[in-house]
Amino acid sequence: MSRPQKTWTWLAALAASALIPTAPAQEPLKPFTAAYEVVYRGMNAGTTTLELTSEGPDRWRYVSKANARGIFRLVLSGEIRQTSQFTLTDGAPRPLRYVADDGTEDVKRDIRLDFDWKAGRVRGTAETKPVDLPLREGLQDGMSVQIALIRALLAGERPRRFFLIDKDEVKEFVYDPEGSLRLKTAVGELETLAYSSHRPTSDRVTRVWYAPSLGYTPVKAERRRGDKLEWTMQLKSLQR
């Protein structure tokens, strides 16, 4: 996978953190649609759209659709789509299936993972590589991990780490609170809570500003590698 494709897939996953419930954490989730503008190295790169829909009692589908704009369409001509199907167990997401499509006819970059909690295994393929790994309680996929974070914030918790499966590996991400800030957004001026996340051995840091009044919806995000800003993302619209 090329660097722009990896970046766009990461952006789609990050945007997928836009969970919108305004009720307490143990209340049912509410379907929503949210859109974000993406700026990559100073250029308007496109948009990411998110949709959360119910598939039955405590069963949900979370879809991220990323579309490039302008010169970025030369590299990313198709729609990058990620889908997570999950249930809620004690208020937290438990993934059932994760599918990633890079928007091309070539399936070599696609990912499909099935979570068999009864057998305690996650199986599938990731960019043609077979995946068969043991499950651990709390393990998330690249989409459901963001829902897990928002649910924790709604419950009044301050999460410090999550484990998620990335392609054919389980990775740890560390989260650090960075205080509050009032920001102007497309839906008004809001108080936000900033959180940064990174892998323990990486210098890439993702920072996200969450709005408590919107159920901790992310309204702004950025990623830096050292002192270099790689991309930013801001909420464009929100429908509930």
C-alpha positions, 0 to 999 in steps of 0.5 A, spaced: 500 500 500 502 506 498 503 512 503 498 516 500 493 510 501 496 508 508 494 515 510 487 516 507 486 509 510 488 512 517 484 518 516 478 514 515 479 510 521 480 516 525 474 520 522 470 513 524 471 516 531 465 520 531 460 517 535 454 521 536 450 519 542 448 525 547 445 520 552 449 516 558 454 511 556 449 505 558 443 508 553 442 505 546 446 508 541 443 513 536 444 513 528 448 519 525 451 521 519 457 526 520 462 529 514 469 531 515 474 536 511 481 533 510 487 537 509 493 533 507 500 537 508 496 544 506 492 541 501 484 540 501 485 532 500 477 531 500 472 528 505 470 522 509 463 521 511 461 516 517 454 512 518 452 509 524 446 504 523 442 499 527 442 492 525 437 490 531 438 489 538 445 491 540 447 490 533 450 495 529 454 497 523 459 503 522 461 505 515 467 510 513 467 512 506 473 516 504 473 520 497 479 524 495 479 531 491 483 534 486 490 532 484 489 526 490 484 523 485 490 521 481 492 516 486 486 515 490 481 514 484 476 510 488 472 510 495 476 507 501 471 504 505 471 501 512 465 497 515 465 494 522 459 490 525 459 490 532 455 488 538 455 492 545 457 488 551 456 491 558 456 498 554 462 497 550 463 495 543 465 487 541 467 487 534 464 481 529 466 483 523 471 488 520 472 489 512 476 494 508 476 496 501 481 500 498 476 502 492 480 499 487 478 492 483 485 489 486 483 485 492 490 485 494 490 491 499 483 489 502 482 486 509 476 482 512 476 479 519 471 475 523 471 475 530 469 468 533 468 470 541 466 463 542 472 460 539 476 465 542 480 467 535 480 472 530 480 469 522 481 472 515 485 475 510 489 482 511 492 484 504 492 477 502 496 474 508 492 469 512 490 472 519 489 467 525 490 470 532 487 469 539 482 474 542 483 478 548 477 481 552 477 488 549 480 487 543 478 492 537 478 493 530 480 499 527 473 502 527 470 500 533 476 502 537 474 509 536 467 507 539 470 504 545 474 511 546 467 515 546 463 510 550 469 510 555 469 518 555 461 518 556 462 513 562 466 518 565 472 514 564 479 517 562 482 511 558 489 510 557 490 505 552 487 500 547 489 494 543 486 493 536 488 489 530 491 492 525 492 488 519 495 481 521 498 484 528 495 486 535 497 493 537 497 497 543 496 505 543 497 509 549 492 515 550 494 522 554 489 527 556 491 534 554 486 539 557 480 543 554 480 548 549 474 552 546 474 551 538 470 555 533 466 549 529 461 548 523 456 547 528 458 553 533 463 554 538 464 549 543 468 547 549 473 541 547 477 536 551 484 534 547 487 527 547 493 525 544 494 517 542 501 514 539 504 507 539 509 506 545 515 506 540 512 511 534 514 518 534 507 519 530 502 522 534 495 523 533 491 529 537 483 529 537 479 535 540 472 532 543 466 536 544 463 533 551 456 537 549 456 533 542 457 526 546 464 527 545 464 527 538 471 529 535 470 536 531 478 537 530 484 532 529 491 532 526 497 528 526 504 530 527 511 526 526 515 529 530 514 537 529 512 536 522 504 536 521 502 531 516 494 532 516 488 535 519 481 534 519 475 538 521 467 537 522 463 539 516 456 537 518 452 533 523 446 529 522 442 525 527 
